[in-house]
Amino acid sequence: MSSLGRASALLAAGTMVSRITGLLRTIVLVQVIGAVGTASDAFSLANQLPNDVFSLISVGVLTAVLVPQIVQATTHRDGGSAFISKIFTAGTVVLLVTTALAMLAAPWLVGLIASGRPAAQVELAIAFAYWCLPQIFFYGLYALIGETLNARRIFGPFTWAPVLNNIVSIAGFVVIGLMFGAPLRNVDDWTPDRIAWLGGIATLGIAVQAIILLVFWPKTGLSLRPDFRWRGVGLGNVVKLAGWTMLMALSSLAAGFYQHRIAIDASGHDPSITVMNNAWLIFMLPYSVIVMSIGTPYFTQLSEHAHAGQDAEVRTDIGRSIRTVGFFLTGALAAVLAAAIPASRIFTDNATEARAAALVLVAYLVALLPLAVLFIIQRTFYAYGDTRTPFFFTIFQCVLIVATAFGAKLLHDGGVVPLSGLAATIALGQSLSSIAQTIVATTLLHRRLGGLGTASWLLALGRFILAAAPAAAAGWGVFLLLGGTDGWTTANLFAGAVGCLIIAAVVLVVYIALLALLRAPELDALKGLGRRFAPSR
């Protein structure tokens, strides 16, 4: 456990710094382009496309397929060098072709979401897309190298590289603000040179993030060279497994596109795509720092145990990881809920926008704990080389997401939900869909492994929630004492940040105190955390 503890600590630190600098990046970007407006939504739409297309071809394939395959390849005589060279060659070809096709299809991709919007906003989004879509190749390169490093238990670089991306972007966005003035909210403010600066800086950051990982490649001990001889090394099995994850990613992409197509109706004066993206960024701070940092090392261990047929150890890994993640994440959930309005003020221009954006954030937070459980459950299927089952429960979620987004549109058209609440309603629908997906996925894995010890970790999660509820209420009380929605914590982004720190501190103190009163055994693990994370002597 000491090696997993040290890996988790390294990942947590890197993820924390990455997320904090990512928040700073977004704060600076909001100062340049605004949070609510036609120009900000045009850029958000275009800059999200590389992530969407990349997830279609790479994220599912890498997470579900590459790590288990590399773990198995380490048993080869050459340590997996030949296999990985072929994987990298094939992956690079796919990424280059996909990037080229995506750029050719840029008007069509933008039109899937923005058709029906004013022509000037659509044209601006297309112009941004041409600058942003090359990110697909660099995202893919980053993932190929990073996942290989992770599979070789070199966890740090993959987590810390995004920090450099954020630093490059922050510096670039500051320069743009100084050169052209800010904020540039309206479509008419964006001339070709300004578009090139913003899109180019966004893509440069991703490129630097990918290329820096090559510095750490020698630590893998693997030789890497172009190799187009792809037959006879098991790549057919990789393609077969990847087929399901490709379909799964396509389904998720389609559902996300539909959500944005509905949400963009509010673009201009109400929360829309940009606010949803920023709320998701806040949501991802505790998720990434806690879930990813703890879950990634466990996934490598899960792959090893699953490959060896050690089901009992896999069940132990699942229970331990869910309890560990749940302990930290529930406290973070309570803190973010209590500080939702000040947190949203950091990424908006005034208190009114912050209140509307906070509704979107709270709607996403409904699914924070279930998604953490899903992270572990889904990757357990992947560890067994099963990408088919996750495909079906993801399809189930995607159908629900589309249905709830359509329901949000109907509620708005019927006058039940105002335009200012459309984005929050869509976000809530996504959260409810994710909860349903988690229940189905857990049930299916329970049947496959003949039990998961579900009662034990559900009892632990219930104990965490029991302590978190009054802790969140105490945090909300502090927010009201500080002036509430009209108080100083919503005056500006700096006040919002300070307010968040004060509220979060109170929430976490109350949360830990209540768990101590409940004699939660997980507190013993917290006491030993420093010893586990400390380097061995």
N, C-alpha and C positions, 0 to 999 in steps of 0.2 A: 504493500500500500504506500510505502514511502515514495516510490518512484511516481505513482499516480498522483500523490499529494503534491510533489514538487512540480510535476507537469501541470496540474490544475492551477497551482499558484502562479506559475509562469504565464499560463494562458489567461488567467484572471487579470493579472497585472497588465499584460499586453492588450487584452480586450478592453479593460477599463480606460487605458490611455487612448486607445484607438477610438473608443466611443466618445470620450470627452473631447478629443480633438475633432471628431466628426460632428459633435454638437457645435463646437466653435465654428467649424466650416459652414454649417447650416445657418448659424447666427449671422456670420458675415455675408453669406449669400442673400439672406432675407433683407439685410441692409442695402444690398445692391439692387435687388429685383422685387422686393416686397413679398408678402405671404398670400395676400388676397388680391387678385387682379388677373387680367387676361395675359399679360406678358409672363408672369411667374408660372401660371398654369401651362403656358406653351412650352417653356423651358422644362418644367417638371415632366410633362408628357414625353418630350424628346429624350431627356436624360434617363428616363425610366426604361425606354425601349431597349438599350443594350443589356440591361439587367434581365428584362423579360426574355429576349431572344437567347441570351447566354444560358438562362435557366432551362430553356427548352432543350438545348443540345448538350449541356455540360454538367450543371449542378447535380441533377439526378443521377447521371451516369457516373460522375466522380464519387459522389457520396455512397451510392448504392453498390457500385461495381469496382471502382479502382482500388480503394483501400483493401477490401478482402482479397482481390486478385494479387496485389503487391505483397500482402502478408504471405499468401501461398507461394508467390514467386521467389521469396527469400530462401526457400528450401532448394532451389535450383543450384546446380554446381557453381554457376557464376554469380550467385546471390541475387539474380533477377535482372542483371544488366541488359541482356538481350531482349527479354520481354518488355522491359520498360522503354528501351530505345524504340521498339516497334510501336508501343502505345503512344509515345511522344510524337513520333513521325506521323502516325495516323491522325492523332488529335490535332496537330498543327495544320495538316491539310484540311481537315474538317472545319477548323476555326477560320482559316483564310477564305475558304469557299463560302462559308456561312456569312462572314462579314461582308464579302463582296455582294452576295445576293441580298442581304439586308439593306445595304446602301442603295442598291437598285430599286428595292421595294419601299424605300422610305416614304414616298407620298401615300402609298397604299396603307402602310402600317399606321401612319398618323391618321389617315382617313377612317380607319376602323374605330377610332375613339372620337375624333373631332369632327366628323362629318356633320353638317348642320350648323356648325359654329360659324361666326363671321369669317369671311375669306382671309382677312388680314391676319387673324390669329392662327388660322390653319397654315398659311404660308410661313409665318414666323416659326411655328413648330417644325415644319419640314426643313427649314433652313438650319435650325438647331440640330435636327436629327442627323443631317449630313456630317456635322462635326462630332456628334456624340457616338454614332454607331460604330466607329472603329474601336471603341472600348470593348466590343465583343471579343476581339482577338486577344486583347491584353487581359481581360477577365479570365479567359480560357487558359492563357499561359500561366497566370497567377495560380489558378486552381490546379492545373496539371503539376506544376512544380511543388506547390504547397501541400497538396494531398500526398505526394510522394514523400516529402519530408516528414509529414505526420505519421505515415505508415512505417517509416524508419525510426520513429520515436524522436524526431527532431521537431518539437512542437513550437518553439519560440518564433522563428522567422515568419511563419504563415500568419501568426496573430499580430506581430509588431509591424509588418510591412505596411498595412493601411495607415499607420501613423504618418509615414512619409508622404503618402498620397494626400492626407488631410493637410499637412504642412504646406505642400506645394499649392494645393487649391486655395488655402487661406491667403497665402501670399499673393497669388494671382488675382483673387477676388478683391483684395484690398487695393491692388494696383488699378483694377478696372474702376472701382469706386472713386479713386483719386483722379483718374484720367477723364472719366465721363460724368462724374457726379452721381448722386444716388438719393433716393431709389429711382430706378427706371421702371416704372410700373406699367406704362402703356405700350401697346404694340408699336406705335409710331416712334417711340424713343429708340428703337433698336435698328440701327443702320448696319450694313454688312460688316463693317470693321468691328463693331461692338459684338455682333453675333459671333464673329470669328474668335475674338478674345475670350468670351465666356465659354463657348463650346470647346475651343482649343485647350483652355486651362483645365476644364473638367476631364478631358481625355488624357492630357499630359499627366495628371495625377495618377490615373489608373495605369498608364504605361510605366511610370517610375515604380509603382507598387509591385508590378510583375517582375521587372528587370532586376530589382534589388535582390530577389530570391536566388538568382543565379549565383550570387556571391557565396551562398551557403551550400550549394550543391556538392562540393567536394566532401562535405561531412557525411554524405550518404555512402561513400565508398563505391558508388556505382559509376560506370562509364556510360556516357551518353553520346550517341552518334546517329545521324540519319539512317534509317533502315526501312526500306520499302518492301521487304520480303515478309509479308504479313501472314502467309499461309503456314499451317502446321505448328503454331505456337499457342493455340487455344483462344485466339482472338474471336473465333466464331462464337464461342460461349459468351465472351464479353458482349458481343453484338446482340446475342439473344437476350441476355439479361438487360442490356441497355434499352432494348426495344420497349419493354414495359415502362421503364422510367421516362423514356422519351414521350410515350403516350400520356403518362401521368403529368409530366411537365407541360405538355401541350394543353391538357385539360385545365391545369391551374392557370396557364397563360390566358386561355380563352375566358375563364371566369374573371380574372383580373381586368382584362380588356373591357369586359361588359360592365364591371363595377365603375371603371373610369368613364366609360361612355355615358352612364347615368349621372355620375357625379359632376361631369363637366357642364351640365346644364346650369349649375350654380356659379360657374366661373364668372368673375368680374366683381361682384360685390359680396359674395357669401363664401363660406368654406367650400373648397373644391379639391382638386387633385393635390395641389401643393400643401394644403393644410393636412390632408390625409397622409401624405408622405412624411410630413414633419411629426405628426402624432405617432405614426408608426416608428419613426426614429427614436422618440422618447420611449415607446413601448419596448423597442429592441435593446435599450441600454441595460436594464436588469436581465432581460432574456439572454443577451449575448454574454455579458460578464459572468453570469451565474450558470446558465444552462450550457452554453457552448464550452466554457472553460472546464466544467466538470464532465460534461457529456462526451467531449471529443476523446480524452484519454480512455474513458470507459468503452467507447466504441471500438478502439483498437484492441482492448482487452476482450471485449465481447466477440470480436472477429476471431481472435485466437482460440477462445474457449469453444465457440460454435464450430470452428473448423476441426477441433479435436473431439467433437461430439460430447463435450462436457456440459450437459443440459443443467445439471444441478448448480454448477458454477455460474452459468448464464442467469439462472433465476436469482441467485445471490447478487450478481452484478446489477440486475434490474432493480431489485428492492433497495439495495444500498444507494444506488445513484438517484432514484426517485426521492428517497427520504432526505438525502444530502441536498439535492437541488431544491426540494420543497421547503426545507428549513430556511434557507437563505432567501428564496424567491418570494415566499409569502410575506416576509417582513418588508422586502422591497416593494411588493404589490401594495401593501398598506400605506407605505410612505408616498408612493407616486399617486395613489388615489387621493390622499389627503391634500397633496400639493398640486393637483391637476391644473388649477387655474394659474398659479404663479409659474408653473413649468411651461404652460402654453404661452404665457406672456413673453417668455424668452424668444419665442419663434414667431411672434406677431408684432404688429405695429401699435396696438392700443389695447385698452382693457376690454372693449367691446368684442374685438376679434378674439381675444384670449378666452373669453367666456364661451364663445361659439366653438373654438378649437378644442377647449377642454372637454366638451361633450363627445367629440370624436375620440379623444384619448381614452376617456372612461369606457366608451363602447368597446374599444379594442382590448382594454385591460380585463374585461370580463373573461377572456379566454387565456390569460397569461399562464395560470397554473395548468389547465388542461393541455396547452400546447407544450409545456415542459414535459409532461408525462408522455405526450405523443412523440416527442423527440427521442426519448429512450425506447419506446415501443417500436416505432418505425425502424430505427436503426438496428434493433434486434432482428427484425425480419431480414434486413440487408445483410447482417452478419451471417445468416444462414443461406445467403445467396438467393433469397426469395424476394424478387421485385414485383412479382405478379400480384400477390395479396395487397401490398401497399397501393398498387395501381387501383384496385377496386374500391378500397375505402377512401382513396383520394377522389376518385370519380364521384363517389357518394357525396363528399364534401363539396365538390365543385358544382354539382347539381343544386345543392342547397344554397350555395353562394349566389348562383344565378337567380334562383327562385326568390331569395330574400332581397336581392338588388331590384328585381322586377317588382316585388312587393313594395319596396321603398318608393319606386316611381309611381305605382298606383296610389299609394297613400298621399304622395305629393300632389298628383293630378286630381285626387279627390278632395284636396284641401285639408287633409288631416295633418300632414307634415309640411311645415313651411320650407321654403327654399333654403333657409339658414340651417335647418336640421336634416337636410337630405344626406349629407356626407356622414353624419353621426348614425343615421338610420342604416345606411349601407354597412358601416363599420360594425354595428351591433349584429346585423344579419350574418356577417362573416364570423364573428365570435361564436354565435350560437351554432353555426355550421361546423366550426372547429371542435366545439364540445361534443357534438353528435359523432363526428369523425373519431375522436379520441375514445369514446365509449365503444364504438364498433371495433376499432383496431385492438383495443385491450382485450375485448371478448375473443377475437380471433386468435390472438397470441396465447391467451389462456388455454384455449382448446388445443393449440398446437403443442405446447410444452407440458400439458397436463397440470396446469396450475402456475400461478405467478407470485403466490404469497400476497395476493391483492389485499386481503383483509388487513394485513400488517401495515402496509404502506398507506392504505386509505385511512386507517386509524391515526397514523402519524400526520397525514395531511389535514385531517379533521382537527387535530390538536393545534396545529399551526394556525388554522383559520380561526379557531376559538380565541386564540391570543391576538390575532391580527385585527379582528373586528373592533374591539374597544381601542386598540392602538391607533387605528385609522380615525376613529371618532375623536380621540384625543388630539390628533394632528389637525383635524378639521376645526376643532375648538380653538386651537392656537391660531389657525388662519383667520377665524372670525375675530379673535382678540387683536390681531394685527390690522384689522380694518375690513376684512372680507373682500368682496369683489370691488369695493370702492376704496380700498386701503392702499398703503404705500407699496405693498408687494406686487401691485399691478401697474405701478406708475411707469416703469421702464424695464428693459430686459435685465439690467443689473440688479434692480430691486427684486425682480422675480427670482433671480438666481439665489440671492441672499435669503429670501423668503422660503425657497425650497429647502435650503440647508437647515434652517431653523426648524421647519415643520418635520423634515425627515429625521432630524436628531431626536425630537420628542417621540415620534412614532417608534423608532427603533429601541429607545430606552424602555418605553412601555411594553413593547412586544417581548423583549428579552426578560423583563421583570415578570410578566404574566406567565411566560413559559417556565420560569423558575418556580413560581407558585404552583404550577401544574406538575412540577417535577418531571419535566420533559427529558427523557434520556438523551435526546439529541444535543442537549447542552453539554453533556460530557464529551461528545465528539467535538464541540466547539472549543472546549478547554484544551483538548489535545491537538487542535488544528495547527498551532504554531510548531509543535514537535513534529507533526507529520510533514509539514511543508519545509521544515528546516533541512538543509543539506546534511547528508550522513557524514560522519567523521571517521 
